[in-house]
Amino acid sequence: MNYIKHLNAVFQQFSRDSRLNPTHISLYMALFQYWNINRFPEEFYINREEIMKMSKIGSKATYHRCLKNLDRWKYIRYLPSHNPYKGSKIKMPKFDTSNETSTGTTTGLTSEQLEGQALVPNTNKKKHITNSTKAKLPKNKNEVLFFFENKKWPALEAEKFFNHYNAIGWKVGGKIKIKDWQSTAENWMLKSKEIETAKAVSQKRDNLKTSKSKNYGQPL
C-alpha cells in the first residue's frame, strides 16, 4: 500500500467534503496512524482510549458520532464488537489513483473526483518538465565575454557571437530557440577554427603564389 498516494488522495477528498469538521479529520488520522503501526492489515482492532488520546477527542459521544459518520461516508469500515473485553475492528479503504479499496469495493469517491486525483501528479510533472526546459540565455554581454575569456578566446569573437544571436532573437537558424547558449558558443568556436583551418589550407594550395623569382627572359 502506497501511503503517500493514499494520503494525497484522501486529503483531496477531505477538501471537497463539506460534511467534515476538524474532529472527523483528526479521528481519521489517528486511525490511519494505528493502521500504519500495524503495517496496514486488512482489518485491525482499536483501543478507544488510545484513539481518543491520539485524536485529541475528549468526549465519548463525539468519538462514537465521528466514527459512525466516517463509516457512513465510506472513509472507514467500523465494525463494533459490543463486547467490553474485546475491541472494535476497523477496515481502512485504500484511497489512491484507482477506485479499488482494500476490500475490493469502491470508495466514497465519485468518478469525477477520482479522475481529478489522478491528474494531480501528472500536472505537477508537466510543470516540472516545463521549468526544466526553459531556454538558458546569457544575462548580458559581459557574461559572454567572461565565458569566451575562460576558453581563451578573444573578446572580439565573443562580441561577434553575442551580436549575431542577439540580433536574431537567440534562435538557431532563425527558427529554433536556443536552450543552452554555452553549448551554442562552443559550436561557434569550433566552426571558427574550421574556417581558419580551411583558409590556411587554401593559401598553401594557391599555385599563383611562389617564393622564387623567375627570369622570364630565359627560354622555356
Rosetta blueprint (number, residue, H / E / L):
1 M L
2 N L
3 Y H
4 I H
5 K H
6 H H
7 L H
8 N H
9 A H
10 V H
11 F H
12 Q H
13 Q H
14 F H
15 S H
16 R H
17 D L
18 S L
19 R L
20 L L
21 N L
22 P H
23 T H
24 H H
25 I H
26 S H
27 L H
28 Y H
29 M H
30 A H
31 L H
32 F H
33 Q H
34 Y H
35 W H
36 N H
37 I H
38 N L
39 R L
40 F L
41 P L
42 E L
43 E L
44 F E
45 Y E
46 I L
47 N L
48 R H
49 E H
50 E H
51 I H
52 M H
53 K H
54 M H
55 S H
56 K L
57 I L
58 G L
59 S L
60 K H
61 A H
62 T H
63 Y H
64 H H
65 R H
66 C H
67 L H
68 K H
69 N H
70 L H
71 D H
72 R H
73 W L
74 K L
75 Y L
76 I L
77 R E
78 Y E
79 L E
80 P L
81 S L
82 H L
83 N E
84 P L
85 Y L
86 K E
87 G L
88 S L
89 K E
90 I E
91 K E
92 M L
93 P L
94 K L
95 F L
96 D L
97 T L
98 S L
99 N L
100 E L
101 T L
102 S L
103 T L
104 G L
105 T L
106 T L
107 T L
108 G L
109 L L
110 T L
111 S H
112 E H
113 Q H
114 L H
115 E H
116 G H
117 Q H
118 A H
119 L H
120 V H
121 P H
122 N H
123 T H
124 N H
125 K H
126 K H
127 K H
128 H H
129 I H
130 T H
131 N H
132 S H
133 T L
134 K L
135 A L
136 K E
137 L L
138 P L
139 K L
140 N L
141 K H
142 N H
143 E H
144 V H
145 L H
146 F H
147 F H
148 F H
149 E H
150 N H
151 K L
152 K L
153 W L
154 P L
155 A H
156 L H
157 E H
158 A H
159 E H
160 K H
161 F H
162 F H
163 N H
164 H H
165 Y H
166 N H
167 A H
168 I L
169 G L
170 W L
171 K E
172 V E
173 G L
174 G L
175 K L
176 I E
177 K E
178 I L
179 K L
180 D E
181 W H
182 Q H
183 S H
184 T H
185 A H
186 E H
187 N H
188 W H
189 M H
190 L H
191 K H
192 S H
193 K H
194 E H
195 I H
196 E H
197 T H
198 A H
199 K H
200 A H
201 V H
202 S H
203 Q H
204 K H
205 R L
206 D L
207 N L
208 L L
209 K L
210 T L
211 S L
212 K L
213 S L
214 K L
215 N L
216 Y L
217 G L
218 Q L
219 P L
220 L L
